[in-house]
Amino acid sequence: MNSKISEKDKKDWEHFLQNKEKLPVKDKAVNLKNKILIKSLDLHGYSLDEANKQVDSFIRKNFADGASKLIIVTGKGLHSQNEKNPYISKNLSILKHSVPEFIQNNKYLMKMITKITEAEIKDGGSGAIYVYLKKNT
């Protein structure tokens, strides 16, 4: 290793010290590019129709805003009153089942989505889903 500093390096160093311009922080720029925007929606207490409307507008708004991951909490259907009505399917009208089906059957929404999976336990487990959005270009 050369321990001598050249005249050019000395001049460059002096110029740097006198210059008021700040160096860009590369770490911050990288973190902003790789930042994952996560939003969540809790559907507890909503009827099937209300939940579908909320989900539709939630996905559209967050796609436009550049979110990359959505957490939609549907609940597990444990407190559903559907068992009292013989004309309602005990499974399909529970939001846990019907919300993902609603999303998958909506071609417009599916154009914004890369995949839908069950959430991890920390985010609601089987009572929630992750919706991964495409990049809005």
C-alpha positions, 0 to 999 in steps of 0.5 A: 500500500502506498502511504504517500498522498498525491498532490491531486488527492490533496487538492481533491480533499481540500475541494471536498472540505470547502464544498458545502454540497452534501454527498448522497446517502446511498443506503437511504436511496436503496431502502426507499426503492426496496420498501414494501408498502403494506396496508391492511383491512379488517372486515369483521362485522361487514355483511358479504355485500359490504365486504366485497365493496370494501375489498374492491375499493381497497385493492383499487386504491392501494394499487393506485397508491403503489402498495405491494402487499395487502392484509385482508382480515376476514375472520374465521367465521366462528361467530357467523349467524349463517347457521340459523338460515337454511337458505344460506350456504354455511361455508360460502357466505362466510367471508373467509371463503367468499372474499378470496372467491370474489377477488378471484372472480373479478377479472379487473382486480386480478389484473392488479394481483400477482397472488393471494395466499393465507396469512401468517399467524401473526397477521391472522392466520386462516382468518386473513389473506395476503394479496400481493399487488403488481407494480403500478407502472 
